[in-house]
Amino acid sequence: MSYYRRHVFFCTNLREDGRQCCQEAGAEEAREYAKTRIKELGLKGPDGIRINKAGCLDRCAEGPVVVVYPEGVWYTYVDKHDLDEIIDQHLVGGKEVKRLKI
């Protein structure tokens, strides 16, 4: 049994060489938003959901990106509506959000 039911990693990488990166697409703000929502829903902690930041996940060209474990599902997102859909459908409901998968 895993310590968390789901573990979510937001790429928050900032590339110094000018290539596309998740940080420039608002990844840190998105992570904070998701973290706050999970806490408000009472899902934070053991046997719940953990929201983490990650360094480069090497998919910045498809980003911003987030990956959900244990399923290993990769998503991209544009705004809070997309994040809410990932939270409500996948993290809470257990169903992948096909339109946001990469």
Backbone bond lengths (Angstrom), bond angles and torsions (degrees), N, CA, C in turn:
res aa  C-N    CA-C-N  psi(-1)  N-CA   C-N-CA  omega(-1)  CA-C   N-CA-C  phi
1 M - - - 1.453 - - 1.523 108.83 -
2 S 1.287 116.31 131.15 1.456 122.30 179.69 1.531 110.07 -75.87
3 Y 1.306 116.95 152.78 1.466 121.42 178.40 1.521 110.89 -65.43
4 Y 1.340 116.33 -38.73 1.468 121.80 176.12 1.517 108.82 -111.32
5 R 1.315 116.43 144.63 1.461 120.69 175.67 1.525 109.43 -66.58
6 R 1.339 115.34 -42.21 1.462 120.95 175.55 1.520 108.78 -140.38
7 H 1.319 115.23 141.61 1.459 122.75 179.50 1.523 106.39 -123.43
8 V 1.335 116.10 123.22 1.454 122.05 -172.94 1.529 109.56 -116.28
9 F 1.319 115.87 127.71 1.456 121.19 -179.56 1.529 109.91 -115.69
10 F 1.320 115.71 123.39 1.459 122.69 174.59 1.514 107.91 -99.19
11 C 1.324 117.44 123.35 1.447 119.90 172.04 1.527 107.54 -67.51
12 T 1.326 116.26 125.71 1.464 121.05 177.86 1.527 110.11 -123.33
13 N 1.307 114.72 25.64 1.465 120.68 -176.96 1.530 112.47 -65.32
14 L 1.322 114.96 141.10 1.465 122.13 173.44 1.523 107.41 -118.63
15 R 1.318 115.94 115.35 1.463 120.87 178.85 1.521 108.81 -89.10
16 E 1.296 115.61 130.09 1.467 122.57 -177.51 1.537 112.22 -83.50
17 D 1.330 116.55 -13.57 1.465 119.68 -173.62 1.532 114.13 -92.90
18 G 1.321 117.48 6.75 1.454 120.51 176.80 1.513 115.67 90.91
19 R 1.336 117.60 -8.22 1.463 119.49 177.13 1.528 109.83 -70.37
20 Q 1.328 115.92 156.62 1.457 121.20 178.87 1.522 110.10 -54.36
21 C 1.346 115.28 138.60 1.457 119.49 177.58 1.524 109.94 -147.27
22 C 1.312 115.03 158.12 1.460 120.88 -175.61 1.529 112.57 -68.35
23 Q 1.316 117.36 -35.77 1.467 120.12 -178.38 1.524 111.40 -60.05
24 E 1.315 117.26 -39.98 1.465 120.76 179.79 1.528 112.27 -69.66
25 A 1.326 117.33 -13.41 1.460 122.03 178.53 1.532 111.63 -98.70
26 G 1.342 116.95 14.78 1.464 120.84 176.37 1.513 115.44 84.39
27 A 1.325 117.15 25.94 1.458 121.07 -175.78 1.531 113.45 -61.96
28 E 1.320 118.00 -39.72 1.469 119.72 -178.65 1.529 110.57 -65.05
29 E 1.319 117.53 -41.87 1.465 121.38 178.17 1.531 110.55 -65.89
30 A 1.316 116.67 -38.52 1.465 121.10 178.23 1.524 110.50 -63.96
31 R 1.320 116.71 -42.45 1.466 120.57 178.88 1.519 110.77 -62.71
32 E 1.325 116.36 -44.13 1.467 120.29 178.79 1.529 110.80 -61.42
33 Y 1.321 116.47 -41.24 1.458 120.94 178.51 1.534 110.43 -61.17
34 A 1.340 116.82 -48.27 1.464 121.05 -179.33 1.533 110.59 -63.01
35 K 1.306 116.00 -42.02 1.469 120.88 179.57 1.533 110.68 -60.60
36 T 1.321 116.84 -43.70 1.463 121.59 178.80 1.519 111.01 -64.69
37 R 1.338 117.23 -43.87 1.472 120.78 179.45 1.515 112.15 -61.25
38 I 1.328 116.38 -43.03 1.465 120.48 -179.54 1.529 109.78 -63.69
39 K 1.318 116.98 -41.29 1.465 120.90 177.61 1.528 110.45 -63.72
40 E 1.335 117.56 -44.89 1.469 121.75 179.22 1.528 112.06 -61.36
41 L 1.327 116.41 -33.24 1.461 121.20 179.08 1.525 112.66 -79.91
42 G 1.336 116.77 -4.48 1.464 120.88 179.95 1.512 113.58 73.41
43 L 1.326 116.67 26.49 1.464 121.57 -176.01 1.520 114.06 -106.09
44 K 1.320 116.99 2.73 1.465 121.28 -177.58 1.531 109.93 -76.84
45 G 1.333 115.96 142.01 1.456 120.32 170.70 1.507 114.74 108.09
46 P 1.341 115.55 -172.37 1.468 121.41 -177.71 1.526 111.71 -52.93
47 D 1.326 115.61 139.05 1.456 124.46 -177.36 1.522 111.84 61.74
48 G 1.338 116.20 15.61 1.451 121.66 178.41 1.508 109.98 -121.05
49 I 1.304 114.87 -135.55 1.460 121.23 -175.47 1.514 109.73 -123.46
50 R 1.310 116.41 134.94 1.462 123.16 177.72 1.519 108.06 -115.02
51 I 1.335 115.95 128.45 1.460 122.23 176.28 1.520 107.84 -106.84
52 N 1.331 116.93 121.10 1.458 122.14 -178.91 1.517 111.07 -126.18
53 K 1.332 114.50 158.54 1.455 118.48 169.50 1.515 107.87 -98.41
54 A 1.302 114.06 154.05 1.457 120.59 179.71 1.512 108.42 -132.68
55 G 1.299 114.60 156.64 1.456 119.45 170.57 1.521 107.58 -72.82
56 C 1.286 116.38 -157.53 1.456 120.48 -176.55 1.529 111.09 -60.66
57 L 1.328 114.69 126.52 1.461 121.04 175.16 1.527 110.58 -99.32
58 D 1.335 115.96 6.38 1.460 124.72 174.05 1.527 113.92 63.87
59 R 1.352 115.53 30.20 1.467 120.19 175.65 1.517 109.87 -134.85
60 C 1.316 116.64 26.79 1.467 121.60 -175.92 1.524 112.91 -57.48
61 A 1.317 117.85 -30.79 1.465 120.71 -179.92 1.523 111.51 -64.99
62 E 1.328 117.11 -19.22 1.461 122.05 178.97 1.529 111.39 -102.08
63 G 1.318 116.42 5.48 1.437 122.60 -166.25 1.491 117.35 -92.01
64 P 1.315 112.98 -176.89 1.452 126.22 8.85 1.531 110.92 -68.88
65 V 1.322 115.91 153.92 1.458 120.17 -174.77 1.522 111.89 -125.19
66 V 1.335 112.43 152.33 1.459 122.83 174.38 1.527 106.37 -141.02
67 V 1.331 116.51 143.21 1.463 120.49 178.33 1.528 108.39 -125.59
68 V 1.338 114.88 138.32 1.462 121.89 -177.41 1.522 108.80 -112.11
69 Y 1.335 115.83 124.71 1.465 122.11 175.31 1.519 109.09 -114.09
70 P 1.330 119.45 148.86 1.458 126.19 20.52 1.531 115.06 -87.32
71 E 1.333 118.14 -4.43 1.456 119.90 -176.23 1.523 113.85 -68.66
72 G 1.328 117.41 -27.80 1.458 120.40 -177.85 1.516 112.30 72.88
73 V 1.325 116.92 34.71 1.463 121.96 -179.07 1.526 108.98 -93.46
74 W 1.321 115.47 128.90 1.464 122.91 -179.71 1.523 109.57 -101.66
75 Y 1.332 114.92 135.37 1.458 121.25 178.35 1.527 110.50 -129.13
76 T 1.319 113.98 156.54 1.445 121.61 164.40 1.518 106.34 -117.61
77 Y 1.317 117.37 162.80 1.458 121.28 -177.64 1.517 108.72 -151.89
78 V 1.323 115.25 160.36 1.458 120.85 179.86 1.521 110.71 -116.82
79 D 1.335 115.98 -40.40 1.460 119.71 -172.08 1.529 111.20 -148.41
80 K 1.328 115.83 -174.61 1.470 121.45 -178.79 1.524 111.30 -64.72
81 H 1.324 117.09 -30.89 1.468 119.95 177.01 1.532 110.00 -59.98
82 D 1.323 116.77 -45.13 1.468 120.80 177.92 1.520 110.64 -63.00
83 L 1.324 117.23 -43.56 1.463 120.63 179.11 1.524 111.06 -63.04
84 D 1.328 117.09 -41.34 1.467 120.45 177.52 1.522 111.08 -61.29
85 E 1.318 115.75 -38.36 1.467 120.12 178.78 1.528 110.91 -64.92
86 I 1.312 116.95 -42.56 1.468 121.07 177.47 1.530 109.88 -64.16
87 I 1.316 116.63 -44.85 1.469 120.45 -179.82 1.523 110.77 -64.03
88 D 1.327 116.66 -52.80 1.461 120.19 -174.52 1.524 112.87 -68.02
89 Q 1.327 116.80 -45.93 1.462 119.45 -175.54 1.516 113.47 -80.98
90 H 1.339 117.04 -46.29 1.461 118.44 -174.59 1.521 112.74 -90.91
91 L 1.331 116.36 -56.46 1.464 118.39 -174.32 1.523 112.26 -66.70
92 V 1.318 117.65 -39.40 1.457 121.22 179.58 1.530 111.02 -90.36
93 G 1.327 116.41 -48.66 1.460 120.69 -173.34 1.512 116.84 -88.06
94 G 1.330 117.12 -15.05 1.459 120.26 178.32 1.518 115.47 79.43
95 K 1.345 117.97 10.39 1.459 121.00 -179.81 1.518 110.51 -111.59
96 E 1.314 116.04 130.47 1.461 120.71 179.60 1.519 110.85 -63.83
97 V 1.327 116.42 147.25 1.449 122.85 176.56 1.525 106.48 -96.98
98 K 1.300 115.89 93.06 1.464 121.74 -171.94 1.530 113.52 -58.48
99 R 1.325 118.09 -38.20 1.467 120.22 -175.79 1.534 112.68 -68.51
100 L 1.330 118.31 -18.14 1.460 121.52 -179.20 1.528 113.20 -105.21
101 K 1.341 116.96 -4.45 1.464 119.89 -179.14 1.524 111.99 -69.08
102 I 1.317 114.85 145.22 1.469 120.47 172.68 1.517 108.35 -122.08
